[in-house]
């Protein structure tokens, strides 16, 4: 199986560079993965397609200020991006530039020490004033909007590159399938008998890094820390028992639930589950937990596109993508969405 099998032409003009003026004022393409039938609607119409007995699972991780710039003592500029939180540890950064162990970086009047270079553009750093690395980034860093936007961070990003229910800090990229979700829509869904549950998966840059080479099965997936409360496990078990659908809001939720499948499906009282999701889901893989997926339009050749293709079927998904492009849908993080059922 080749990475190049999952490519399509994405014009730059179809990429959403900014969020819509009003959160949730986006379109929704609904794909029936059994028949291939496509319906065009609005994101705000989600309650037409999700009903009583269904469970919507969302990722409540909060995006942290993860990007800042520093200078080496030589004057050379280095870009640093904080890596996502794993347990209690968060002092690793990805860097753009040249670094070696022992380098001193200057940023915002503070010296940052390069404790070690871990390889593949990752270094471990510390702050001279005793602050933790996350605290320093929280004060001086900026919102880590995706590089493909090709623009500087603006005030709009501080609010809109964050979900309305973000709670637990640790992500360095947004769980973008939820960026269009509003409190009003969540209330509407609940009033119609849809249950809500939350997982926490701290989204990392590895989710969006390109796959090197064309051998799909040789790719090693980046690990991301997740946590499922026992209440979420209980709700999933109950919905499955009653014949309802578990609908994952995003690929981050999907990876969490499928990685935790054995614990979710275990007999006995539901227990909280934590882990490091390194699961790479691509066509040919089966799904043990989710029955539906609400997600964004993904970049060609990306791991998240392959996960979506595994669930929808690549022929179905390619047809839906082609139709969305033809009808002027907006793609990637700030764009429109798909519901696959």
Secondary structure by P-SEA (a helix, b strand, c coil): ccccccbbbbbccccccccccccccbbbbbbcccccbbbbbccccccccccccbbbbbbcbbbccccccccccccbbbbbbbcccccccccbbbbccccccbbbbbcccbbbbcccccccccccccccccccaaaaaaacccccccccccccccccccccccccccccccccccccccccccaaaaaaaaaabbbbbbbbbbccccccccccccccccbbbbbbbbcccaaaaaaaaaaaaaccccccccaaaaaaaaaacccccccccbbbbbbbcccccccccccccccbbbbcccccccaaaaaaaaaacaaaaaaaaaaaaaacccccccccccccc
